[in-house]
Amino acid sequence: TVSAYLASEDEFGNAELVHEVLDAIAYREGIGDTLAEGVARCHEELGVENWSVKGLEFAAHDGRAIHGQGLSYAVANRGADHMYSSFLGLEYNGEVDPEGLEGKPELLIEQENRQVLRDSGIFCAFSGDYIDDEQKAELLDADFEELLAIGDRVVELERHFNNRRGFDRADDRLPYDLPGFEAALDEYYELRGWNADGTVPADAGPSQAAGD
């Protein structure tokens, strides 16, 4: 929010002004009262560039360098949250090429479903190196594929909740361009079993990527 505001005032990089603006935000004084509402509100009221998805600002992981994470930011039901799929881990560690989106929608769906399992099972986000899929299933007394299917349904329920509040494909957007983004978005919706406009059909079932 601070960066977007300073850029709009041609003051980006002014370290002294950063401290002044942060104080204004903390005490909601002057322009700080508006900035405290976040960059999406500032876009509406001040015309600053809207560096958010569904009203949520980005983390420090730039989707212009890790394209799968960029796609994840766009489709995540709660906005630009890198923890929604944690796809960046696959791109940072070299499991998948960070550039390009080919083949990534299906993998993204699997990652989203896994992270829902992590959050719903109340597993620490940093436990991935210490507890594997088999152990999670054992702790939850369930088959892991069954747990992934539950994760799929949770993501779909979240999407349906958003749809009922007016969110659709128009909100699955980034403030920058990625090569092949629209095609990847189409593929993601198709694999999820959703409509091309990003809405959940009335007769939706578990997505194709998660299995029947």
N, C-alpha and C positions, 0 to 999 in steps of 0.2 A: 504494500500500500504506500509506504513512504517512498520507495523507488519510483513508482508510477507517478506519484504526485510531484516529486522533484523533477522528473523528466518532463512533465507537462509545464513546469515553470522554468525550463531550461537551466535547472540547478542540479542535475544529476551529477554525483561525484563531490558535492559540497559537503564535506564531513561535518563542518561546524553546524550547518543548517539541519543535518540529520538529527543531532542532539536536541536542537530547538523543537523540531517537529515531534520527536518522540516525547518530549516533555508536554507539548501541547496535547498530544493524544492521551497521555497518562492522566492529565487533569481535565481533559475534554474542554480545553480553552480555545476560543477562536476557531480556526480551520481544523484544529485537532478534534473538535466535536464531531465533525463529518468524517474525518479520516478514521476515527475509532470504529466506525461502522463497517470498515473493510473496503476493498478495492471495487467491488461490484456496486456498492452504494455511491462511491466516489465517481464511478463512471457515469451513473445516472445524474448526479447533482453537479459534478465539476467537469465532466467530459474527459477525465483521464482515461488512458487505455485500460481496458478491462482484462487484466491478467488473472482470470479466474475461470473455473468451469462450474456451472450451476451455483455460482456465488462463493465457492471455496477457492482460496488462493493456492498456488502451487508450492510444493516443497522445493528443496534445493536441487532436485534431480531434473535436469532439463530434457524434456522430450524431443527437442530438436537434435539431440545427440544420441539418445536411446529411444528409437522410434516405437518399439513395442510398448514402452512405458508411456509414451505420448498417446498412443491409442487407448491405453488403459485409463489415463486421466480423462479422456473424452467420454468414455462410456460408463465410467464408475458412477454408481447410483448416488453417491454422496459427494460427487465433485472431484476436484483435482487432488485426490488423496493417494499418495504413493503406496500406502499400506493396504489399499483395497485389493490389489492383486500381488503386490511386491514383485512385479514383472522385472523391475530394474535389476534384481539380483541375477537373473538369467543372462542379462545383457552385460552387466558389469563383469561377471566371472567367465564370460566367453562361451557359455553353453549355446547361445544363439548369437548371430551377427546383430550388433546393435543397430545397424542401418537397414532400412527396408522393412516392409510389413508382410511380405509374402510368407504364408504359412503360420503367421503369428496369431490370428484370431482364435483358432482352435486351442492353441497353447494358452492363450490369455484366458479363455473360458475355464480351462482346467485350473489355472492359477487362482482365478476368482473363487471358484468352488472350494479349493483347498483353504484359502484364507478365511472364507466364511466358517469352515470347519474349525480353523484355529481360533477365531473369535468366539464362536458359539460354544466351543468346548473349553473356553477360557484357558487356552495355552498361551504361554508367553510368546510374544512375537519374535524373540531372539532364541527360541528353543530349537530351531530347525536343525542345528548341528548336533543336538543331544537326544532328540526323540524322533524316530522315523514313523512312517505311515502305519506300519504294523503295530507299533507300540501304542499309537494314538487309538487305533481301532480296538486294541485289547483293553485299554483304559476305559473306553466308552462302551465296551461290550457289544461291538457291532462289526459288520464286514466293512472294509474301507470303501469299496465301491458303493455300498449303500449310503455311507456317510457323504461321499461326493455327490450322490443324487439328491441328498437332503440339502447340501450346499447349493446345488443348482436351483432347487425350489425356493430357497431363501433369496437368492439373487433375483429370481423372477418375481417373488412377492414384493421385494423392494421396488423393482421396476414398475410393477402394477400400481403400487402406492404413488410413485412419482407421476405415472401416466394420469392418474385420477386428479392430480393437482396441476395438470397442464404441461408436463414435461414430455418431450418426444425427441425425434432425431435432431430437430433444430437446436436442442440444448446439448447434444453430444458433439460439442465443438471445441476447437482449440483457437487461441489467439495468434496462431502461426500455421503455416502450411507444412504438411508432410506428404512426400511422394506416395501416391497410391492410397491415400487416406479414405476416399469415398468408397473405393472397391473393398477395402478392408472392413469398413463399416457395414457394407452390404453383406459381406461374408459372415461377420460376427452376428448380425441379426438373424441371418438364415440358419446358422448353426445353433443359435439359441432357440430357434423356432418362433421368432417374433416377426412382426410385420416390418415391411421396408421403411416405415416411418418411425421405427423405434418403439412401437407400442406392443404390448402383449395381447395376442388374440384371445377372444373369449374362451376358446376351447383348447388353450395351451396346455401342453404336458411337459415332461422333462425334456430338456433340449437335446438335440441329436448328438452334440459333442459329449454329453454326459451319459448317453445310453438310455435304454428304455427301462 
